[in-house]
Amino acid sequence: MYIFQDEHDLSAYDAFIEAHGGQYIQSSRWQAVKTTWKCRYLSGFDGDSRVLAALVMERSLPAAGKIWYAPAGPVCDYTDTALLAAFTDYMRGEVKAHGVTAFIMDPPVSLRINGETQEKGTALHKTLTGLGYTLNANLQNYTYKQPVQLFIPLKEDGKPRTAEQILKKCDKGVRYSIRLGTQRGLVAHSYTYKDIEENPKLMDDFISVMKDTSERDDFVERNGDYCTKLLRAFDGCSDLKLIYYDKTFDRQLQAERLQKKADAVSQLPGAHEKKARQLQEIITSVDKQTEHFEKRMEEAEAYTPDNEICVAGGLSIYYAGMGSCLFGGTKNVIRNNTRSSHYLNYLRLCESIERGCDVHDLGYVIVHSPELNADGTLGELVPTDNFKGIYDFKKSFSADYHEFIGEYVLVGNKMKYYAYAQLMPMAKKAKIKLIKKLR
């Protein structure tokens, strides 16, 4: 017989989350980030054995009442139908007892990987709908994130893969761009929460990149301290990686290249045919790199020689075997000339490998609301137009495209849930319009 109860030993709770491949958003640390939600921790036992852990967050919404949300669902064995049935019965009773409009969760079980159907995902969908959960197919109503994610496996047959092995499977353009990184005046630094606390300008540099990347900087800032909250809450397993363009360093590299060319030119007279070809290749290569160098100098003309320009940045969390890229972007300044976006993501990948992660999560892609398949599962998930470029960029790293079964809702009050489903998309649109006007 399964027993479910409120958990007060958060150390034991987090230990179970980490040991069973949970995500950072399921840990007790998440409460320090999502401060507008009231958090409750549940544990499930089969006798003396802990078999389930779930963070349940509560939020009150106008006209919709109390919404309960379990980020990524409970951490448990999703093939154990008896456990899922018992947990559902328990949550149905809790929803009724507390007057909750709906209990929402999005179990991290893949429905398709790279377009191929996953039997486990289909089976879980049938189980959940059979237990009374409703699939939310309207992505505008999603509580947290889209049902897609791009992952790079960091282990093969249980053995860690090296960055070089992974790089070989990346697109040719990615490999070329990464090689260019340190040849074009880029320098990389990683910072912890303590570093940010001591030097707030570092966070300003990151936000300046995000403002230049897209109109989503308001999503990143969240009242101006969201990223700082993340670094503080996950101190020890997070970092802020910043890429700077150093004009002085770039000039030094260019001087070395010109010297290399001068040496080649001096050796050219009298050189035999093979040697002459090699020398000419060096000269041609330096001339081409000089063209790019001069364009960089022109594009960065407004910056003083000793002023490093933050051209890329990313915030990552490494938790329970997964390195997650939460936010990242590149500045328009010399973006194409230095390929800083590829360089940044490669360094983040290397960090995940160094920390011993099993998977490197490149993040999500926003997709159109899908048609449903005949079996009731989500249909084809197609990236929206403004995310097509991001999708192509992430796929260029040879990442696997996971489509999750979706967000599931246990409805407690049908009338209030209808209000929630209708009002939330309208509220989101109104907020976006207001933000654009304020800009």
C-alpha positions in Angstrom: 0.0 0.0 0.0 1.4 3.4 -1.0 1.4 6.2 1.5 1.8 9.9 0.5 2.6 12.7 2.9 4.1 16.1 3.3 7.9 16.0 3.4 9.8 18.1 6.0 13.2 16.5 5.5 14.2 18.5 2.4 17.7 16.9 2.5 16.2 13.5 2.0 13.8 14.8 -0.5 16.5 16.4 -2.6 18.7 13.3 -2.3 15.9 11.3 -3.9 15.4 13.8 -6.7 19.1 13.8 -7.6 19.5 10.0 -7.3 16.6 9.4 -9.6 17.5 11.8 -12.4 15.2 14.6 -11.4 15.5 18.2 -12.7 16.5 21.3 -11.0 12.9 22.6 -11.2 11.8 19.7 -9.1 14.3 20.3 -6.2 13.6 22.3 -3.1 16.0 25.0 -4.4 13.4 26.0 -6.9 11.3 27.7 -4.2 14.0 30.3 -3.8 13.5 31.3 -7.4 9.7 31.0 -7.8 8.9 33.2 -4.8 5.4 34.1 -6.0 4.4 30.5 -5.7 3.7 28.7 -2.4 5.6 25.4 -2.4 4.7 22.1 -0.9 6.8 18.9 -0.9 5.3 15.5 -1.2 6.9 12.1 -0.7 5.5 8.7 -1.5 6.4 5.5 0.3 6.0 1.8 -0.4 6.5 0.4 3.1 9.8 1.9 4.2 11.0 2.6 0.6 10.7 6.1 -0.8 9.3 5.7 -4.3 8.1 9.2 -5.3 8.9 12.9 -4.7 7.0 15.9 -6.0 7.2 19.6 -5.6 3.7 21.1 -5.8 3.5 24.8 -6.3 0.4 26.8 -5.6 -0.7 30.1 -7.1 -4.0 32.0 -6.8 -5.3 33.6 -10.0 -8.2 36.1 -10.5 -11.4 34.3 -11.4 -9.5 31.0 -11.6 -8.9 30.2 -7.9 -5.9 28.1 -6.7 -3.8 26.4 -9.3 -1.4 23.6 -8.3 1.5 22.8 -10.5 4.2 20.1 -10.3 7.1 21.1 -12.4 8.0 18.1 -14.6 5.6 16.1 -12.6 6.6 13.8 -9.7 9.9 12.0 -9.7 9.0 8.3 -9.9 8.9 5.2 -12.0 6.4 6.2 -14.8 6.0 2.5 -15.8 4.6 1.7 -12.4 0.9 2.1 -13.2 -0.2 1.1 -9.7 1.9 3.9 -8.2 0.6 6.5 -10.7 -3.0 5.4 -9.9 -2.4 5.7 -6.1 -0.8 9.1 -6.5 -3.7 10.3 -8.7 -6.3 9.2 -6.1 -4.3 11.0 -3.4 -4.0 14.2 -5.5 -7.7 14.0 -6.4 -8.6 14.0 -2.7 -6.2 16.8 -2.0 -7.5 19.0 -4.8 -11.1 18.5 -3.5 -10.1 19.1 0.2 -8.2 22.4 -0.6 -10.7 23.7 -3.2 -8.1 23.7 -6.0 -9.2 24.5 -9.5 -6.7 22.2 -11.2 -3.5 20.1 -10.6 -1.1 20.4 -13.5 2.0 18.5 -14.4 4.2 17.9 -17.4 6.0 14.5 -17.0 9.4 14.4 -18.7 8.7 11.3 -20.8 9.4 11.6 -24.5 6.6 11.0 -26.9 9.0 11.2 -29.9 12.8 11.5 -30.3 13.9 12.9 -33.7 10.5 12.1 -35.0 10.4 8.5 -33.9 7.6 7.4 -31.6 8.6 6.3 -28.2 6.4 3.5 -26.8 6.9 4.6 -23.2 5.5 8.0 -24.0 2.4 6.6 -25.7 1.8 4.2 -22.9 2.1 6.9 -20.2 -0.4 9.1 -22.1 -2.9 6.2 -22.1 -2.3 5.6 -18.4 -2.7 9.3 -17.4 -5.8 9.9 -19.5 -7.2 6.6 -18.2 -6.7 7.9 -14.7 -8.7 11.1 -15.4 -6.0 13.6 -16.5 -6.8 15.8 -19.5 -4.1 16.6 -22.0 -3.6 20.4 -22.6 -2.9 20.6 -26.3 -3.2 24.5 -26.4 0.4 25.5 -25.9 -0.6 29.1 -25.1 -2.0 27.7 -21.8 1.2 25.9 -20.8 2.3 26.7 -17.3 6.0 26.6 -17.7 7.6 25.6 -21.0 7.0 24.0 -24.4 6.9 20.2 -24.8 10.1 20.1 -26.8 13.8 20.0 -25.7 17.1 19.5 -27.5 19.6 17.2 -25.7 23.2 16.2 -26.5 24.0 12.8 -24.9 27.3 13.0 -23.2 27.8 9.3 -22.6 27.7 6.3 -25.0 27.3 2.8 -23.6 27.9 4.2 -20.2 31.2 5.8 -21.1 31.8 9.6 -21.2 32.2 11.1 -24.7 34.8 13.8 -25.2 34.1 17.2 -26.6 36.1 16.3 -29.7 34.0 13.2 -30.3 30.8 15.2 -30.0 32.2 18.0 -32.2 32.8 15.6 -35.1 29.1 15.0 -35.4 28.3 18.8 -35.4 27.7 20.6 -38.7 30.8 21.7 -40.6 30.0 25.4 -39.9 29.9 24.8 -36.1 33.3 23.1 -36.2 34.8 25.9 -38.2 33.2 28.6 -36.0 34.6 27.0 -32.8 38.1 26.9 -34.2 37.8 30.6 -35.0 36.9 31.5 -31.4 40.3 32.2 -29.9 41.8 33.3 -33.2 39.6 36.4 -33.3 40.2 38.0 -30.0 37.6 36.2 -27.9 38.2 35.5 -24.2 35.9 33.4 -22.0 35.2 33.7 -18.3 32.9 31.7 -15.9 31.4 33.4 -12.9 29.6 32.1 -9.7 27.0 33.8 -7.6 29.7 35.1 -5.3 31.5 36.8 -8.3 28.2 38.5 -9.4 27.6 39.6 -5.8 31.1 41.2 -5.7 30.8 42.7 -9.2 27.2 43.4 -10.3 28.5 44.8 -13.6 29.0 41.2 -14.7 25.2 40.7 -14.6 24.8 44.0 -16.4 27.0 42.7 -19.2 24.9 39.6 -19.5 21.6 41.4 -19.6 23.1 43.8 -22.2 23.7 40.8 -24.4 20.2 39.5 -23.9 18.7 42.9 -24.7 20.6 42.8 -28.0 19.7 39.2 -28.7 15.9 39.5 -28.9 12.8 41.0 -27.4 12.8 38.3 -24.7 15.1 40.2 -22.3 12.0 41.0 -20.2 11.5 37.3 -19.8 15.1 36.9 -18.7 15.2 39.9 -16.3 11.9 39.3 -14.4 11.9 42.4 -12.2 15.7 42.7 -12.7 16.9 40.0 -10.4 15.7 36.7 -11.8 19.1 35.5 -13.0 20.7 36.5 -9.8 18.1 34.5 -7.9 18.9 31.4 -10.1 22.6 31.7 -9.4 22.0 32.2 -5.7 19.6 29.3 -5.4 21.8 26.9 -7.3 25.1 28.2 -6.0 27.7 25.5 -6.5 26.0 23.9 -9.5 25.5 26.9 -11.7 27.6 29.4 -13.6 27.3 32.5 -15.8 29.6 32.2 -18.8 30.6 35.4 -20.6 32.5 35.8 -23.8 34.3 39.1 -24.4 35.9 40.5 -27.5 39.3 42.0 -26.6 40.5 44.5 -29.2 44.0 44.6 -27.7 44.2 40.8 -27.8 42.9 40.8 -31.4 45.5 43.3 -32.5 48.2 41.2 -30.9 47.0 38.1 -32.8 46.9 40.1 -36.1 50.4 41.3 -35.5 51.5 37.7 -35.1 49.7 36.7 -38.4 51.3 39.6 -40.3 54.7 38.5 -39.0 53.9 35.0 -40.2 53.0 36.4 -43.6 56.2 38.4 -43.8 58.2 35.3 -43.0 56.4 33.4 -45.8 57.0 36.3 -48.3 60.7 36.4 -47.4 61.0 32.6 -48.1 59.1 32.6 -51.3 61.9 33.6 -53.7 63.8 30.5 -54.7 61.5 28.1 -52.9 60.8 24.8 -54.7 57.3 24.2 -56.1 55.7 22.3 -53.1 57.2 24.7 -50.6 56.1 27.7 -52.7 52.5 26.4 -52.6 52.6 26.0 -48.9 54.0 29.6 -48.4 51.4 31.0 -50.8 48.6 29.3 -48.8 49.9 31.0 -45.7 50.0 34.4 -47.4 46.4 33.9 -48.8 45.1 32.8 -45.5 46.6 35.8 -43.6 45.2 38.2 -46.3 41.7 36.7 -45.8 42.0 36.9 -42.0 43.2 40.5 -42.4 40.0 41.4 -44.2 37.9 40.0 -41.4 40.2 41.8 -38.8 39.7 45.1 -40.5 35.9 44.6 -40.5 36.0 43.8 -36.8 38.0 47.0 -36.1 35.5 49.0 -38.1 32.5 47.4 -36.4 34.0 47.9 -32.9 35.4 51.4 -33.7 33.2 53.0 -31.0 34.9 51.0 -28.3 38.3 52.1 -26.8 41.3 49.9 -27.4 41.4 48.6 -23.8 37.6 48.1 -23.5 36.5 44.5 -23.7 33.1 44.1 -25.3 30.8 41.4 -23.8 29.5 39.7 -27.0 27.9 36.5 -25.7 26.7 35.1 -22.4 24.9 32.1 -21.0 23.5 31.0 -17.7 23.6 27.3 -17.0 22.6 24.9 -14.1 24.2 21.5 -13.6 21.9 19.2 -11.6 21.3 15.5 -11.3 23.4 14.6 -14.3 22.0 17.2 -16.6 23.7 20.4 -17.8 20.8 22.8 -18.6 21.3 26.0 -20.7 18.7 28.3 -19.3 19.5 31.6 -21.0 22.0 32.6 -23.7 22.5 35.0 -26.4 25.0 37.0 -28.5 25.4 40.7 -29.2 25.0 42.2 -32.6 28.5 43.7 -32.5 30.9 41.5 -34.5 28.5 38.6 -34.1 29.1 37.0 -37.5 32.8 37.9 -37.6 33.7 36.1 -34.4 31.0 33.4 -34.4 30.8 33.9 -30.6 27.5 32.0 -30.3 29.0 28.7 -31.4 32.0 29.3 -29.3 29.9 30.0 -26.2 27.8 26.9 -26.7 30.8 24.7 -27.2 32.3 26.0 -23.9 29.0 25.3 -22.1 29.1 21.8 -23.5 32.6 21.3 -22.3 31.6 22.5 -18.8 28.8 19.8 -18.7 31.3 17.2 -19.7 33.8 18.4 -17.1 31.1 18.2 -14.4 30.3 14.6 -15.3 26.8 15.2 -16.7 25.0 12.5 -18.7 23.1 15.0 -20.9 23.6 18.5 -22.1 20.3 20.3 -22.5 20.4 23.1 -25.2 17.0 24.3 -24.1 13.5 24.5 -25.7 12.0 25.7 -28.9 8.6 27.4 -29.0 6.3 25.5 -31.4 2.8 25.9 -32.9 -0.1 24.3 -31.1 -0.3 20.9 -32.7 -3.2 18.9 -34.1 -3.9 15.8 -32.1 -3.1 12.3 -33.3 -5.8 9.7 -33.6 -4.7 8.2 -30.2 -5.0 11.5 -28.5 -1.3 12.3 -28.2 0.3 15.5 -29.5 0.7 15.7 -33.2 3.7 17.1 -35.1 5.4 19.9 -33.3 6.6 22.6 -35.7 8.8 25.5 -34.5 7.2 28.9 -34.8 8.7 31.2 -37.5 10.6 33.3 -34.9 12.1 30.1 -33.4 13.0 28.4 -36.7 16.5 29.9 -36.7 17.0 28.9 -33.1 15.9 25.3 -33.9 18.3 25.1 -36.8 21.1 26.5 -34.7 20.6 24.0 -31.9 20.2 21.1 -34.3 23.6 22.1 -35.9 25.2 20.8 -32.7 23.8 17.3 -33.5 21.3 17.4 -30.7 18.4 15.0 -30.3 15.0 16.6 -30.6 12.7 15.3 -27.8 9.0 15.9 -28.0 7.4 15.3 -24.6 3.9 13.9 -24.2 2.7 17.2 -22.9 1.0 18.9 -19.9 -1.6 17.0 -18.0 -4.4 18.5 -15.9 -6.4 17.0 -13.1 -9.4 19.3 -13.1 -11.0 20.1 -9.7 -13.5 22.8 -10.7 -14.6 22.8 -14.3 -16.0 26.3 -14.3 -12.9 27.9 -12.8 -10.6 25.8 -14.9 -12.4 27.1 -18.0 -11.9 30.6 -16.8 -8.2 29.9 -16.2 -7.8 28.4 -19.7 -9.5 31.3 -21.4 -8.0 34.2 -19.3 -4.4 33.1 -19.1 -3.6 33.5 -22.9 -5.4 36.9 -22.9 -3.4 38.0 -19.9 -0.1 36.9 -21.5 -0.9 38.8 -24.7 -1.9 42.0 -22.7 1.4 41.8 -20.8 3.4 41.5 -24.0 1.6 44.5 -25.6 2.2 46.6 -22.4 5.9 45.8 -22.3 6.2 46.7 -26.0 4.5 50.0 -25.4 6.7 50.8 -22.4 9.7 50.3 -24.6 
